[in-house]
Amino acid sequence: MKAFTDLEKKEYHNIWVVAEVLSGEIQTVTYELLGVARTLANLKKSEVWVVVMGYNLEEKLKSFFEYGADVVILVDNPVLFGFIDELEAKTIKRLITKYKPEVVICGATSRGRALIPRVAVMTYSGLTADCTGLSIDSENGDLLQTRPAFGGNIMATIRSSHHRPQMATIRPRVMRLPSPDFGRTGRIVKEKVYFGDTKKIKRIISIFHDTETAVNLADAQIIISGGRGMKGPKGFNLLKKFAEKVGGAAVGASRAAVDAGWISYAHQIGQTGQTVQTKVYIACGISGQIQHLVGMQSCDLIIAIDQNPNTPMMQIADIAVVGDVFEIIPEIIKEITTL
C-alpha cells in the first residue's frame, strides 16, 4: 500500500468523534472526546464532526453542539439499536470515503475496541489504541498520539504520517469533561444505512448490565486506593472501613495488590484496570508506577500516604503524608468518628 502524497492529504479535513451510544443513551466518554476534539480542531482551524449511530436519537443531538461539535452525522435506523460492530464499521467506512475526515477518535471502551480496529483495516489507516494524550505537530499538522508503551515503562508519542484518516482511541475519564455551552448550535447531516451494510452474521438477543458485582469507581467522588504497602487482605479491610467512615467513597487498588489476590480485579485502577477522574484520590502504600498513574493522574486532589517520600506517587501528590499507613489511617478514622 503506497503512502499518501501531500496533495492527497490535503483532501482530508476536520476532526471526527465516533459517539458512544449504549441502550439509546449517549455515554459521557463522548463528551470527553468532544472536549479534546475541539482543542485539536481549533489548532487545525477545522471543524468538529460527530458520527452517531442508533435509533430514535434525534432529540439527543443538541448536547453534541453544546459540548463543542459543529456538525453531527446522524445514522438513525432500528437495525442500529444495540451494537453490531460489522454493521457500524461498514457504515463508518462509507462515511469516511464520502467526507474524508483528517482525524477520527473513539472511546477505548469495549465497544470502541471492537469497532475502530475494523474501520482502520477497511480504510488502510493507522490506529493508536488507549491514548492518554493528543496534540498537533506545529510543523506539519500531524496528530501526535501519546500512550504507555513497553508494559507502561515509557510514554510513547506515535504519529501516522503517511495515511489518512489518523485514528486513535482514548480511555474514558482520561480527558477532562468540558463545560457545556448551552447557546451553541450546529448542522445536522442525515445519512442512511445501505442495504449492503445490513447483512449480519450475528444478532442481539438481549442487553443486560451487571450491577451486582460491579464496583462503581467511575462515579465515585472519593476513591481510597491501596497498593503493595497494605501488605494483605487485612490492609484492604482497613481501607474499606476508612471508605465507610468517609461516606460515599469507593475502594481502589493497584495491579500489584490485585495480582497478589488481596482484592478483586473490579477494584483495579491503571493501564490494565479502570481510569478514574475523582475529586479526591487517596493513595495508601502505592509507589506509583506509570501503569497506575495513567489511570488516576487526572484526579482533582491527590493525597498519598507512604513511608517512602521519594516514590513517584508521593512526588505527584498534592498532599504527601510520610508515615505508616497502619498508624495514620486509624487516627484519621478516629477523627472522622468524633466529628
C-alpha positions in Angstrom: 0.0 0.0 0.0 1.5 3.3 -1.1 1.8 6.3 1.2 -0.4 9.3 0.7 1.1 12.2 -1.2 0.9 15.7 0.4 -1.7 16.6 -2.2 -3.8 13.6 -1.2 -3.5 14.5 2.4 -4.9 18.0 1.7 -8.2 16.4 0.7 -8.8 15.3 4.3 -10.3 17.8 6.8 -11.9 18.0 10.2 -11.8 16.1 13.5 -14.3 13.3 13.9 -15.7 11.8 17.1 -17.5 8.5 17.0 -20.2 8.8 19.6 -20.7 6.0 22.2 -24.3 5.0 22.5 -25.5 2.4 25.0 -29.2 1.4 25.1 -30.2 4.6 23.4 -28.2 6.9 25.8 -25.1 9.0 24.9 -22.2 8.0 27.1 -20.1 10.5 29.0 -16.9 9.5 27.2 -18.4 11.1 24.0 -18.4 14.5 25.7 -14.9 14.0 27.0 -13.7 13.3 23.4 -15.6 16.3 22.1 -13.5 18.5 24.5 -10.2 17.3 23.2 -11.5 17.3 19.6 -12.5 20.9 20.0 -9.0 21.7 21.1 -7.4 19.9 18.2 -9.8 21.5 15.7 -9.0 25.0 17.0 -5.3 24.3 16.4 -6.1 23.0 12.9 -8.6 25.7 12.2 -11.1 23.0 11.2 -14.5 21.7 12.4 -15.5 19.0 14.9 -17.9 16.4 13.5 -19.7 13.7 15.5 -20.9 10.4 14.0 -23.8 9.0 16.0 -25.4 5.7 15.1 -28.5 4.3 16.8 -32.3 4.6 16.8 -34.6 7.4 18.0 -31.7 9.7 18.8 -32.7 13.0 17.2 -33.9 14.5 20.4 -30.4 13.9 21.9 -28.4 15.7 19.3 -28.4 19.2 20.9 -26.0 18.1 23.6 -23.3 17.4 20.9 -23.3 21.0 19.9 -23.2 22.2 23.5 -20.0 20.2 24.1 -18.2 21.5 21.0 -19.5 19.8 17.8 -20.0 21.8 14.7 -21.6 19.1 12.6 -23.5 15.9 13.6 -23.8 13.0 11.1 -26.9 11.1 12.2 -27.4 7.5 11.1 -30.8 6.6 12.6 -32.3 3.1 11.9 -33.9 0.4 14.0 -31.2 -2.1 13.0 -28.7 0.1 14.8 -30.3 -0.3 18.2 -27.8 -2.3 20.2 -24.3 -2.8 18.8 -23.2 -4.8 15.9 -19.6 -4.0 15.1 -19.6 -5.3 11.5 -22.6 -3.1 10.6 -21.3 0.0 12.2 -17.8 -0.4 10.8 -19.2 -0.7 7.2 -21.2 2.5 7.8 -18.3 4.5 9.2 -16.0 3.3 6.4 -18.5 4.5 3.8 -18.8 7.9 5.6 -15.1 8.3 5.7 -14.8 7.6 2.0 -17.5 10.3 1.4 -16.5 13.1 3.7 -12.7 12.5 4.2 -12.0 13.3 7.8 -8.4 14.0 8.8 -8.7 12.5 12.3 -11.1 10.0 13.8 -11.2 9.4 17.6 -13.3 7.0 19.6 -13.5 5.8 23.2 -11.2 3.0 24.2 -14.2 1.1 25.6 -15.2 -2.5 24.9 -17.4 -1.1 22.1 -14.7 1.2 20.7 -12.1 -1.5 20.8 -14.3 -3.8 18.8 -15.3 -1.2 16.2 -12.4 1.1 15.3 -9.8 -1.6 14.5 -12.2 -2.9 11.9 -12.6 0.6 10.4 -8.8 1.1 10.4 -8.3 -2.1 8.4 -11.1 -1.2 6.0 -9.6 2.3 5.4 -5.9 1.3 5.5 -5.4 3.8 8.3 -3.0 3.9 11.2 -4.6 3.4 14.7 -3.1 4.1 18.1 -5.1 2.5 21.0 -5.5 3.6 24.6 -4.2 7.1 24.2 -3.7 9.3 27.2 -3.0 12.5 25.3 -3.5 14.0 21.9 -1.9 17.1 20.3 -1.0 18.5 16.9 2.5 18.8 15.5 3.0 22.5 14.9 5.4 21.9 11.9 3.4 19.5 9.7 -0.1 19.2 11.4 0.2 15.5 12.2 -1.8 14.1 15.1 0.6 13.3 18.0 -0.8 10.4 20.0 0.6 9.6 23.5 0.2 6.3 25.2 2.0 4.0 27.6 4.4 1.5 25.9 6.6 -1.4 26.8 4.4 -2.5 29.7 3.8 1.1 30.8 7.5 1.7 31.4 7.7 4.6 29.0 5.2 7.1 27.4 5.5 6.9 23.6 4.3 9.5 21.1 3.1 8.0 17.9 2.1 9.5 14.6 0.5 8.2 11.4 2.1 10.5 8.9 1.6 8.6 5.7 -2.1 7.8 5.6 -5.5 9.4 6.3 -7.5 9.5 8.4 -5.4 9.3 11.5 -7.2 7.2 14.2 -6.9 6.9 17.9 -8.9 5.5 20.9 -8.9 7.3 24.2 -9.6 5.8 27.5 -12.7 7.1 29.4 -12.0 9.6 32.1 -8.6 10.4 30.9 -9.7 13.7 29.2 -11.4 16.4 31.2 -15.1 16.8 30.7 -15.6 20.2 29.1 -18.1 22.7 30.3 -21.2 22.9 28.0 -22.1 26.0 26.1 -25.8 25.9 26.0 -26.0 28.5 23.3 -24.1 26.6 20.7 -25.8 25.2 17.6 -24.7 23.4 14.5 -25.6 21.5 11.4 -27.2 18.0 11.2 -26.4 15.7 8.3 -28.6 12.7 8.0 -27.2 9.5 6.4 -28.9 6.2 5.8 -27.9 2.6 6.4 -27.3 1.0 3.0 -28.8 -2.3 2.1 -25.3 -3.8 1.6 -24.4 -2.8 5.1 -27.2 -4.7 6.9 -26.1 -8.2 6.3 -25.5 -9.6 9.7 -23.5 -12.6 10.9 -25.0 -12.3 14.4 -28.0 -10.8 16.2 -28.6 -9.3 19.6 -30.9 -11.4 21.8 -30.9 -9.2 24.9 -29.0 -6.5 26.6 -28.2 -6.5 30.3 -25.9 -4.8 32.8 -24.2 -6.5 35.7 -25.0 -4.2 38.6 -24.5 -6.7 41.5 -20.8 -7.4 41.1 -19.6 -4.1 39.5 -17.6 -1.7 41.6 -18.7 1.9 40.8 -15.3 3.6 40.6 -16.3 5.7 37.6 -18.9 7.8 39.5 -17.2 7.9 42.9 -16.2 11.4 44.1 -13.6 10.0 46.5 -11.5 6.9 46.0 -9.3 5.3 48.6 -6.7 3.0 46.9 -4.2 0.6 48.3 -1.1 -0.9 46.9 1.6 -3.3 48.0 2.1 -1.3 51.1 -1.2 -2.6 52.5 0.5 -6.0 53.0 -2.5 -8.2 52.5 -6.3 -8.6 52.6 -6.5 -7.2 56.2 -4.9 -4.0 55.0 -7.8 -3.6 52.5 -10.3 -4.3 55.2 -8.8 -1.2 56.9 -9.3 0.8 53.6 -12.9 -0.4 53.4 -13.5 0.8 56.9 -11.9 4.1 56.0 -14.2 4.4 53.0 -17.3 3.7 55.1 -16.3 6.4 57.6 -15.7 8.9 54.8 -19.1 8.1 53.3 -19.7 7.6 49.6 -16.1 6.7 49.0 -15.0 3.7 46.8 -12.0 1.4 47.3 -9.5 1.0 44.5 -6.3 -0.9 44.2 -3.0 -1.1 42.2 -2.3 -4.1 40.0 0.2 -5.4 42.5 -2.4 -5.8 45.1 -4.9 -7.4 42.7 -2.3 -9.8 41.4 -1.5 -10.8 44.9 -5.1 -11.7 45.4 -5.8 -9.2 48.2 -8.8 -7.7 46.4 -10.7 -8.4 43.2 -9.9 -7.1 39.7 -13.0 -5.0 39.7 -11.1 -2.6 42.0 -8.0 -2.2 39.8 -7.0 1.2 38.7 -4.4 1.8 36.0 -3.4 0.9 32.5 -4.9 -2.6 32.8 -7.7 -1.6 35.0 -10.1 1.4 35.2 -9.3 5.0 34.6 -10.8 7.4 37.2 -11.2 11.2 37.5 -12.4 11.9 41.0 -12.5 14.9 43.2 -10.2 13.2 45.8 -7.9 10.3 45.3 -6.2 8.9 48.4 -3.3 6.5 47.6 -2.2 4.3 50.5 1.0 2.4 50.2 1.1 2.8 46.4 4.5 3.5 44.9 3.0 5.0 41.7 4.4 3.2 38.7 3.4 4.7 35.4 0.9 1.8 34.8 -1.1 3.1 37.8 -0.5 6.8 37.3 -2.2 6.8 33.8 -5.4 5.6 35.5 -5.7 8.3 38.1 -3.4 11.3 37.4 -6.3 13.5 36.3 -8.0 13.4 39.7 -8.6 16.9 41.2 -6.8 16.3 44.5 -4.3 13.5 45.1 -3.3 12.6 48.6 -0.6 10.0 49.2 0.3 8.1 52.4 3.6 6.2 52.3 6.7 5.7 54.4 8.9 6.5 51.4 8.8 10.2 50.5 10.6 9.6 47.2 8.1 7.3 45.4 6.5 8.7 42.1 3.1 8.8 43.8 4.4 10.9 46.7 6.1 13.2 44.2 3.0 13.9 42.1 0.7 14.2 45.2 -0.9 17.5 46.1 -0.6 16.4 49.7 2.1 13.8 50.7 1.9 12.3 54.2 5.0 10.5 55.2 4.4 7.6 57.7 3.0 4.2 58.3 -0.5 3.7 56.8 -1.4 1.3 59.6 -0.8 4.1 62.1 -2.1 7.1 60.1 -5.4 5.7 58.8 -6.8 4.5 62.2 -6.0 8.0 63.5 -7.9 9.6 60.6 -10.8 7.2 61.2 -10.9 8.3 64.9 -11.0 11.9 63.9 -13.9 11.3 61.5 -15.8 9.4 64.2 -15.5 12.3 66.6 -16.8 14.9 64.1 
